[in-house]
């Protein structure tokens, strides 16, 4: 009942990131930092290449990294911004995450990546799983 109520409250304030962040598992400041990782990496790469006197038309994505929230006793809704960086994978097993995970966690599973959300208090139906998932723990 609690997970469904939190999910409904999160959905009802969909027009306001400040409102949604009250119910999310991470502070809005940290989520914004994560969601801008590709842009910050690209800007740093371009600045480095400019200092070397080279122009690089396409900046690379950040290196693969893992956001390890496993067994952290985190409460709240999984914010949509965890999917903003395609090279970042999330391990959120063993917490108290509530509501419905963002659709992007299911749809954009990279080849060889995993969906690690077991031992949480999630509710609602999961979306279609993208191809290439190595493991799914729900």
OpenMM code with the backbone's topology and positions (N, CA, C; nanometers):
from openmm import Vec3, app, unit

residues = "UNK UNK UNK UNK UNK UNK UNK UNK UNK UNK UNK UNK UNK UNK UNK UNK UNK UNK UNK UNK UNK UNK UNK UNK UNK UNK UNK UNK UNK UNK UNK UNK UNK UNK UNK UNK UNK UNK UNK UNK UNK UNK UNK UNK UNK UNK UNK UNK UNK UNK UNK UNK UNK UNK UNK UNK UNK UNK UNK UNK UNK UNK UNK UNK UNK UNK UNK UNK UNK UNK UNK UNK UNK UNK UNK UNK UNK UNK UNK UNK UNK UNK UNK UNK UNK UNK UNK UNK UNK UNK UNK UNK UNK UNK UNK UNK UNK UNK UNK UNK UNK UNK UNK UNK UNK UNK UNK UNK UNK UNK UNK UNK UNK UNK UNK UNK UNK UNK UNK UNK UNK UNK UNK UNK UNK UNK UNK UNK UNK UNK UNK UNK UNK UNK UNK UNK UNK UNK".split()
positions = [
    Vec3(0.0821, -0.1195, 0.0000),
    Vec3(0.0000, 0.0000, 0.0000),
    Vec3(0.0861, 0.1254, 0.0000),
    Vec3(0.1921, 0.1238, 0.0796),
    Vec3(0.2796, 0.2415, 0.0870),
    Vec3(0.3484, 0.2668, -0.0469),
    Vec3(0.4001, 0.1608, -0.1086),
    Vec3(0.4706, 0.1767, -0.2364),
    Vec3(0.3771, 0.2317, -0.3432),
    Vec3(0.2535, 0.1842, -0.3458),
    Vec3(0.1575, 0.2328, -0.4441),
    Vec3(0.1221, 0.3790, -0.4184),
    Vec3(0.1097, 0.4176, -0.2912),
    Vec3(0.0785, 0.5566, -0.2568),
    Vec3(0.1923, 0.6497, -0.2951),
    Vec3(0.3150, 0.6085, -0.2674),
    Vec3(0.4307, 0.6897, -0.3031),
    Vec3(0.4409, 0.7036, -0.4540),
    Vec3(0.4177, 0.5947, -0.5255),
    Vec3(0.4214, 0.5977, -0.6710),
    Vec3(0.3145, 0.6922, -0.7260),
    Vec3(0.1947, 0.6879, -0.6703),
    Vec3(0.0867, 0.7762, -0.7148),
    Vec3(0.1206, 0.9221, -0.6855),
    Vec3(0.1772, 0.9496, -0.5682),
    Vec3(0.2156, 1.0864, -0.5330),
    Vec3(0.3262, 1.1371, -0.6258),
    Vec3(0.4220, 1.0512, -0.6565),
    Vec3(0.5312, 1.0881, -0.7464),
    Vec3(0.4768, 1.1201, -0.8847),
    Vec3(0.3840, 1.0391, -0.9314),
    Vec3(0.3240, 1.0601, -1.0630),
    Vec3(0.2377, 1.1869, -1.0660),
    Vec3(0.1709, 1.2167, -0.9555),
    Vec3(0.0806, 1.3324, -0.9532),
    Vec3(0.1536, 1.4657, -0.9607),
    Vec3(0.2802, 1.4697, -0.9225),
    Vec3(0.3546, 1.5960, -0.9338),
    Vec3(0.4566, 1.5883, -1.0473),
    Vec3(0.4184, 1.5220, -1.1556),
    Vec3(0.5071, 1.5016, -1.2704),
    Vec3(0.5507, 1.6320, -1.3366),
    Vec3(0.4780, 1.7387, -1.3197),
    Vec3(0.5150, 1.8652, -1.3824),
    Vec3(0.6214, 1.9427, -1.3071),
    Vec3(0.6577, 1.8981, -1.1894),
    Vec3(0.7528, 1.9729, -1.1066),
    Vec3(0.8654, 1.8824, -1.0569),
    Vec3(0.9876, 1.9073, -1.1041),
    Vec3(1.1022, 1.8269, -1.0587),
    Vec3(1.1261, 1.8459, -0.9092),
    Vec3(1.1032, 1.9670, -0.8581),
    Vec3(1.1226, 1.9912, -0.7147),
    Vec3(1.0268, 1.9063, -0.6323),
    Vec3(0.9022, 1.8988, -0.6760),
    Vec3(0.8023, 1.8171, -0.6063),
    Vec3(0.8407, 1.6693, -0.6130),
    Vec3(0.8767, 1.6222, -0.7314),
    Vec3(0.9129, 1.4810, -0.7455),
    Vec3(1.0356, 1.4463, -0.6621),
    Vec3(1.1313, 1.5371, -0.6538),
    Vec3(1.2566, 1.5062, -0.5844),
    Vec3(1.2358, 1.4807, -0.4361),
    Vec3(1.1268, 1.5331, -0.3787),
    Vec3(1.0982, 1.5089, -0.2372),
    Vec3(1.0773, 1.3602, -0.2121),
    Vec3(1.0243, 1.2896, -0.3099),
    Vec3(0.9924, 1.1477, -0.2957),
    Vec3(1.1002, 1.0554, -0.3518),
    Vec3(1.2056, 1.1121, -0.4096),
    Vec3(1.3055, 1.0296, -0.4777),
    Vec3(1.4182, 0.9856, -0.3857),
    Vec3(1.4878, 0.8822, -0.4292),
    Vec3(1.5888, 0.8166, -0.3471),
    Vec3(1.7206, 0.8928, -0.3365),
    Vec3(1.7353, 1.0004, -0.4087),
    Vec3(1.8587, 1.0783, -0.4040),
    Vec3(1.8232, 1.2264, -0.4089),
    Vec3(1.9040, 1.3118, -0.3479),
    Vec3(1.8772, 1.4555, -0.3559),
    Vec3(1.8825, 1.5053, -0.5003),
    Vec3(1.8009, 1.6037, -0.5323),
    Vec3(1.7950, 1.6580, -0.6677),
    Vec3(1.9321, 1.7046, -0.7146),
    Vec3(2.0106, 1.7625, -0.6246),
    Vec3(2.1456, 1.8098, -0.6592),
    Vec3(2.2322, 1.6944, -0.7106),
    Vec3(2.2268, 1.5802, -0.6433),
    Vec3(2.3066, 1.4648, -0.6854),
    Vec3(2.2557, 1.4067, -0.8172),
    Vec3(2.1249, 1.4046, -0.8339),
    Vec3(2.0667, 1.3516, -0.9567),
    Vec3(2.1033, 1.4405, -1.0752),
    Vec3(2.0997, 1.5715, -1.0568),
    Vec3(2.1384, 1.6619, -1.1650),
    Vec3(2.2854, 1.6427, -1.2000),
    Vec3(2.3692, 1.6179, -1.1007),
    Vec3(2.5109, 1.5920, -1.1249),
    Vec3(2.5278, 1.4660, -1.2100),
    Vec3(2.4539, 1.3602, -1.1751),
    Vec3(2.4614, 1.2352, -1.2529),
    Vec3(2.4093, 1.2540, -1.3945),
    Vec3(2.2995, 1.3269, -1.4080),
    Vec3(2.2374, 1.3393, -1.5393),
    Vec3(2.3178, 1.4254, -1.6353),
    Vec3(2.4090, 1.5069, -1.5838),
    Vec3(2.4913, 1.5911, -1.6715),
    Vec3(2.6298, 1.5313, -1.6947),
    Vec3(2.6522, 1.4094, -1.6498),
    Vec3(2.7841, 1.3461, -1.6651),
    Vec3(2.8308, 1.3398, -1.8108),
    Vec3(2.7473, 1.2984, -1.9067),
    Vec3(2.7943, 1.2941, -2.0457),
    Vec3(2.8352, 1.4319, -2.0982),
    Vec3(2.7581, 1.5347, -2.0650),
    Vec3(2.7884, 1.6705, -2.1120),
    Vec3(2.9172, 1.7222, -2.0499),
    Vec3(2.9322, 1.7001, -1.9184),
    Vec3(3.0543, 1.7471, -1.8515),
    Vec3(3.1776, 1.6753, -1.9067),
    Vec3(3.1653, 1.5457, -1.9339),
    Vec3(3.2772, 1.4700, -1.9886),
    Vec3(3.3131, 1.5215, -2.1285),
    Vec3(3.2099, 1.5462, -2.2117),
    Vec3(3.2322, 1.5969, -2.3477),
    Vec3(3.2972, 1.7349, -2.3439),
    Vec3(3.2504, 1.8228, -2.2551),
    Vec3(3.3091, 1.9569, -2.2437),
    Vec3(3.4555, 1.9497, -2.2017),
    Vec3(3.4858, 1.8630, -2.1055),
    Vec3(3.6248, 1.8484, -2.0604),
    Vec3(3.7124, 1.7935, -2.1731),
    Vec3(3.6576, 1.7002, -2.2506),
    Vec3(3.7324, 1.6430, -2.3627),
    Vec3(3.7619, 1.7506, -2.4679),
    Vec3(3.6601, 1.8300, -2.5018),
    Vec3(3.6798, 1.9366, -2.6006),
    Vec3(3.7811, 2.0400, -2.5515),
    Vec3(3.7748, 2.0762, -2.4248),
    Vec3(3.8704, 2.1732, -2.3689),
    Vec3(4.0124, 2.1179, -2.3737),
    Vec3(4.0272, 1.9902, -2.3406),
    Vec3(4.1593, 1.9264, -2.3441),
    Vec3(4.2145, 1.9242, -2.4869),
    Vec3(4.1291, 1.8912, -2.5842),
    Vec3(4.1731, 1.8861, -2.7239),
    Vec3(4.2070, 2.0267, -2.7754),
    Vec3(4.1315, 2.1277, -2.7300),
    Vec3(4.1593, 2.2660, -2.7715),
    Vec3(4.2946, 2.3112, -2.7176),
    Vec3(4.3265, 2.2732, -2.5944),
    Vec3(4.4580, 2.3088, -2.5381),
    Vec3(4.5710, 2.2444, -2.6176),
    Vec3(4.5436, 2.1279, -2.6752),
    Vec3(4.6439, 2.0581, -2.7556),
    Vec3(4.6465, 2.1098, -2.8997),
    Vec3(4.5539, 2.2009, -2.9310),
    Vec3(4.5483, 2.2565, -3.0659),
    Vec3(4.4809, 2.1658, -3.1657),
    Vec3(4.4015, 2.0721, -3.1177),
    Vec3(4.3306, 1.9796, -3.2062),
    Vec3(4.1808, 2.0026, -3.1929),
    Vec3(4.1119, 1.9876, -3.3016),
    Vec3(3.9666, 1.9973, -3.2990),
    Vec3(3.9088, 1.8576, -3.3142),
    Vec3(3.8244, 1.8218, -3.2234),
    Vec3(3.7611, 1.6902, -3.2277),
    Vec3(3.6116, 1.7118, -3.2463),
    Vec3(3.5585, 1.6700, -3.3592),
    Vec3(3.4174, 1.6962, -3.3915),
    Vec3(3.3220, 1.6193, -3.3005),
    Vec3(3.3568, 1.4973, -3.2666),
    Vec3(3.2675, 1.4150, -3.1862),
    Vec3(3.3366, 1.3798, -3.0546),
    Vec3(3.2783, 1.4248, -2.9467),
    Vec3(3.3336, 1.3924, -2.8153),
    Vec3(3.2864, 1.2528, -2.7748),
    Vec3(3.3734, 1.1739, -2.7138),
    Vec3(3.3343, 1.0383, -2.6727),
    Vec3(3.2418, 1.0416, -2.5515),
    Vec3(3.1720, 0.9328, -2.5307),
    Vec3(3.0913, 0.9164, -2.4100),
    Vec3(3.1846, 0.8923, -2.2920),
    Vec3(3.1373, 0.9175, -2.1710),
    Vec3(3.2199, 0.8863, -2.0546),
    Vec3(3.2488, 0.7368, -2.0489),
    Vec3(3.3541, 0.6987, -1.9793),
    Vec3(3.3834, 0.5552, -1.9671),
    Vec3(3.2731, 0.4854, -1.8876),
    Vec3(3.2547, 0.3561, -1.9101),
    Vec3(3.1534, 0.2842, -1.8333),
    Vec3(3.1806, 0.2979, -1.6841),
    Vec3(3.0750, 0.3133, -1.6090),
    Vec3(3.0876, 0.3273, -1.4651),
    Vec3(2.9654, 0.2650, -1.4008),
    Vec3(2.9746, 0.2399, -1.2730),
    Vec3(2.8656, 0.1752, -1.2014),
    Vec3(2.8246, 0.2635, -1.0837),
    Vec3(2.6968, 0.2911, -1.0733),
    Vec3(2.6415, 0.3617, -0.9591),
    Vec3(2.5977, 0.2549, -0.8603),
    Vec3(2.6732, 0.2387, -0.7531),
    Vec3(2.6510, 0.1287, -0.6602),
    Vec3(2.5686, 0.1752, -0.5408),
    Vec3(2.4382, 0.1479, -0.5479),
    Vec3(2.3490, 0.1774, -0.4365),
    Vec3(2.3130, 0.0501, -0.3613),
    Vec3(2.3784, -0.0606, -0.3891),
    Vec3(2.3406, -0.1886, -0.3293),
    Vec3(2.3554, -0.1838, -0.1771),
    Vec3(2.2533, -0.2366, -0.1095),
    Vec3(2.2531, -0.2519, 0.0363),
    Vec3(2.2819, -0.1214, 0.1103),
    Vec3(2.2247, -0.0098, 0.0633),
    Vec3(2.2498, 0.1209, 0.1258),
    Vec3(2.1325, 0.1704, 0.2102),
    Vec3(2.0259, 0.0916, 0.2216),
    Vec3(1.9067, 0.1313, 0.2958),
    Vec3(1.8476, 0.2617, 0.2411),
    Vec3(1.8504, 0.2763, 0.1089),
    Vec3(1.7972, 0.3941, 0.0413),
    Vec3(1.6461, 0.3818, 0.0314),
    Vec3(1.5738, 0.4890, 0.0662),
    Vec3(1.4281, 0.4941, 0.0552),
    Vec3(1.3894, 0.5928, -0.0525),
    Vec3(1.2830, 0.5649, -0.1256),
    Vec3(1.2302, 0.6602, -0.2222),
    Vec3(1.2114, 0.5994, -0.3597),
    Vec3(1.1723, 0.6853, -0.4519),
    Vec3(1.1465, 0.6477, -0.5905),
    Vec3(1.2761, 0.6613, -0.6701),
    Vec3(1.2994, 0.5709, -0.7648),
    Vec3(1.4175, 0.5794, -0.8511),
    Vec3(1.3963, 0.6952, -0.9487),
    Vec3(1.4839, 0.7963, -0.9472),
    Vec3(1.4655, 0.9106, -1.0367),
    Vec3(1.4966, 0.8761, -1.1824),
    Vec3(1.4233, 0.9380, -1.2727),
    Vec3(1.4387, 0.9160, -1.4171),
    Vec3(1.5810, 0.9499, -1.4639),
    Vec3(1.6454, 1.0438, -1.3991),
    Vec3(1.7776, 1.0895, -1.4431),
    Vec3(1.8873, 0.9845, -1.4335),
    Vec3(1.8645, 0.8743, -1.3609),
    Vec3(1.9678, 0.7704, -1.3567),
    Vec3(1.9911, 0.7106, -1.4949),
    Vec3(1.8989, 0.7338, -1.5873),
    Vec3(1.9117, 0.6804, -1.7225),
    Vec3(1.9719, 0.7808, -1.8205),
    Vec3(2.0041, 0.9013, -1.7764),
    Vec3(2.0529, 1.0051, -1.8674),
    Vec3(2.1904, 0.9731, -1.9243),
    Vec3(2.2670, 0.8938, -1.8546),
    Vec3(2.4017, 0.8585, -1.8982),
    Vec3(2.4018, 0.7136, -1.9455),
    Vec3(2.4141, 0.6901, -2.0764),
    Vec3(2.4065, 0.5523, -2.1269),
    Vec3(2.5237, 0.4638, -2.0843),
    Vec3(2.6305, 0.5227, -2.0315),
    Vec3(2.7448, 0.4417, -1.9896),
    Vec3(2.7453, 0.4155, -1.8393),
    Vec3(2.6390, 0.4558, -1.7704),
    Vec3(2.6297, 0.4368, -1.6261),
    Vec3(2.5297, 0.3265, -1.5967),
    Vec3(2.5704, 0.2257, -1.5207),
    Vec3(2.4770, 0.1198, -1.4830),
    Vec3(2.4518, 0.1295, -1.3323),
    Vec3(2.3319, 0.0943, -1.2917),
    Vec3(2.2874, 0.1100, -1.1535),
    Vec3(2.2682, -0.0256, -1.0885),
    Vec3(2.3286, -0.0438, -0.9725),
    Vec3(2.3042, -0.1615, -0.8897),
    Vec3(2.2309, -0.1120, -0.7657),
    Vec3(2.1009, -0.1398, -0.7583),
    Vec3(2.0192, -0.0893, -0.6481),
    Vec3(1.9535, -0.2024, -0.5695),
    Vec3(2.0187, -0.3169, -0.5645),
    Vec3(1.9631, -0.4313, -0.4913),
    Vec3(1.9653, -0.4054, -0.3403),
    Vec3(1.8670, -0.4606, -0.2710),
    Vec3(1.8674, -0.4603, -0.1254),
    Vec3(1.8444, -0.3247, -0.0610),
    Vec3(1.7508, -0.2476, -0.1128),
    Vec3(1.7168, -0.1182, -0.0541),
    Vec3(1.5683, -0.1151, -0.0215),
    Vec3(1.5141, 0.0024, -0.0095),
    Vec3(1.3715, 0.0203, 0.0132),
    Vec3(1.3146, 0.1129, -0.0935),
    Vec3(1.3525, 0.0894, -0.2175),
    Vec3(1.3039, 0.1722, -0.3274),
    Vec3(1.1559, 0.1445, -0.3483),
    Vec3(1.0809, 0.2505, -0.3717),
    Vec3(0.9362, 0.2426, -0.3828),
    Vec3(0.8902, 0.2838, -0.5213),
    Vec3(0.7656, 0.2531, -0.5511),
    Vec3(0.7069, 0.2974, -0.6769),
    Vec3(0.7521, 0.2133, -0.7941),
    Vec3(0.7357, 0.2725, -0.9101),
    Vec3(0.7678, 0.2037, -1.0347),
    Vec3(0.9019, 0.2544, -1.0874),
    Vec3(0.9953, 0.1650, -1.1199),
    Vec3(1.1233, 0.2097, -1.1757),
    Vec3(1.1021, 0.2805, -1.3094),
    Vec3(1.1873, 0.3753, -1.3435),
    Vec3(1.1724, 0.4439, -1.4718),
    Vec3(1.1739, 0.3452, -1.5884),
    Vec3(1.0914, 0.3724, -1.6881),
    Vec3(1.0808, 0.2856, -1.8056),
    Vec3(1.2161, 0.2681, -1.8738),
    Vec3(1.2982, 0.3728, -1.8702),
    Vec3(1.4274, 0.3664, -1.9382),
    Vec3(1.5184, 0.2579, -1.8802),
    Vec3(1.4985, 0.2224, -1.7527),
    Vec3(1.5815, 0.1170, -1.6935),
    Vec3(1.5574, -0.0164, -1.7605),
    Vec3(1.4374, -0.0360, -1.8132),
    Vec3(1.4037, -0.1615, -1.8802),
    Vec3(1.4330, -0.1553, -2.0288),
    Vec3(1.3967, -0.0436, -2.0909),
    Vec3(1.4034, -0.0340, -2.2362),
    Vec3(1.5444, -0.0181, -2.2895),
    Vec3(1.6303, 0.0506, -2.2159),
    Vec3(1.7625, 0.0822, -2.2698),
    Vec3(1.8732, -0.0041, -2.2115),
    Vec3(1.8395, -0.1267, -2.1747),
    Vec3(1.9427, -0.2165, -2.1231),
    Vec3(2.0430, -0.2449, -2.2343),
    Vec3(2.1685, -0.2140, -2.2063),
    Vec3(2.2736, -0.2337, -2.3058),
    Vec3(2.3127, -0.3814, -2.3128),
    Vec3(2.3694, -0.4205, -2.4244),
    Vec3(2.4167, -0.5579, -2.4391),
    Vec3(2.5190, -0.5882, -2.3301),
    Vec3(2.4935, -0.6928, -2.2566),
    Vec3(2.5833, -0.7332, -2.1491),
    Vec3(2.5574, -0.6621, -2.0177),
    Vec3(2.4610, -0.5700, -2.0123),
    Vec3(2.4303, -0.4977, -1.8891),
    Vec3(2.3268, -0.5751, -1.8069),
    Vec3(2.3019, -0.5271, -1.6878),
    Vec3(2.2087, -0.5947, -1.5978),
    Vec3(2.1086, -0.4964, -1.5398),
    Vec3(1.9921, -0.5475, -1.5019),
    Vec3(1.8920, -0.4716, -1.4276),
    Vec3(1.8938, -0.5299, -1.2865),
    Vec3(1.9453, -0.4529, -1.1910),
    Vec3(1.9663, -0.5036, -1.0556),
    Vec3(1.8809, -0.4261, -0.9555),
    Vec3(1.7585, -0.4744, -0.9339),
    Vec3(1.6633, -0.4052, -0.8475),
    Vec3(1.5977, -0.4974, -0.7453),
    Vec3(1.6523, -0.6151, -0.7221),
    Vec3(1.5875, -0.7096, -0.6319),
    Vec3(1.5907, -0.6599, -0.4874),
    Vec3(1.5034, -0.7179, -0.4068),
    Vec3(1.4931, -0.6872, -0.2636),
    Vec3(1.4640, -0.5393, -0.2382),
    Vec3(1.3621, -0.4877, -0.3072),
    Vec3(1.3112, -0.3529, -0.2882),
    Vec3(1.1601, -0.3613, -0.2723),
    Vec3(1.0937, -0.2497, -0.2607),
    Vec3(0.9482, -0.2441, -0.2414),
    Vec3(0.8814, -0.1826, -0.3644),
    Vec3(0.9227, -0.2247, -0.4808),
    Vec3(0.8724, -0.1672, -0.6055),
    Vec3(0.7301, -0.2130, -0.6325),
    Vec3(0.6574, -0.1325, -0.7092),
    Vec3(0.5199, -0.1674, -0.7440),
    Vec3(0.4944, -0.1316, -0.8896),
    Vec3(0.3853, -0.1823, -0.9418),
    Vec3(0.3501, -0.1523, -1.0800),
    Vec3(0.4123, -0.2512, -1.1759),
    Vec3(0.3666, -0.2451, -1.2984),
    Vec3(0.4154, -0.3361, -1.4016),
    Vec3(0.5426, -0.2807, -1.4647),
    Vec3(0.6365, -0.3684, -1.4902),
    Vec3(0.7609, -0.3286, -1.5570),
    Vec3(0.7363, -0.3191, -1.7069),
    Vec3(0.8094, -0.2320, -1.7714),
    Vec3(0.7986, -0.2183, -1.9161),
    Vec3(0.8684, -0.3326, -1.9870),
    Vec3(0.8668, -0.3318, -2.1206),
    Vec3(0.9359, -0.4365, -2.1955),
    Vec3(1.0874, -0.4254, -2.1759),
    Vec3(1.1517, -0.5381, -2.1604),
    Vec3(1.2952, -0.5421, -2.1374),
    Vec3(1.3694, -0.5319, -2.2700),
    Vec3(1.4675, -0.4428, -2.2758),
    Vec3(1.5487, -0.4272, -2.3957),
    Vec3(1.6342, -0.5509, -2.4198),
    Vec3(1.6792, -0.5680, -2.5409),
    Vec3(1.7599, -0.6849, -2.5751),
    Vec3(1.9006, -0.6762, -2.5187),
    Vec3(1.9588, -0.7889, -2.4922),
    Vec3(2.0983, -0.7917, -2.4531),
    Vec3(2.1248, -0.7926, -2.3043),
    Vec3(2.0231, -0.8010, -2.2197),
    Vec3(2.0451, -0.8002, -2.0748),
    Vec3(2.1194, -0.9269, -2.0335),
    Vec3(2.2250, -0.9095, -1.9549),
    Vec3(2.3014, -1.0233, -1.9065),
    Vec3(2.2333, -1.0875, -1.7859),
    Vec3(2.1751, -1.0049, -1.6996),
    Vec3(2.1071, -1.0548, -1.5800),
    Vec3(1.9967, -0.9584, -1.5416),
    Vec3(1.8893, -1.0138, -1.4864),
    Vec3(1.7781, -0.9335, -1.4367),
    Vec3(1.7467, -0.9820, -1.2960),
    Vec3(1.7607, -0.8942, -1.1978),
    Vec3(1.7282, -0.9253, -1.0589),
    Vec3(1.6185, -0.8290, -1.0158),
    Vec3(1.4961, -0.8792, -1.0069),
    Vec3(1.3837, -0.7935, -0.9684),
    Vec3(1.3076, -0.8581, -0.8546),
] * unit.nanometer
topology = app.Topology()
chain = topology.addChain("A")
for resn in residues:
    res = topology.addResidue(resn, chain)
    for name in ("N", "CA", "C"):
        topology.addAtom(name, app.Element.getBySymbol(name[0]), res)
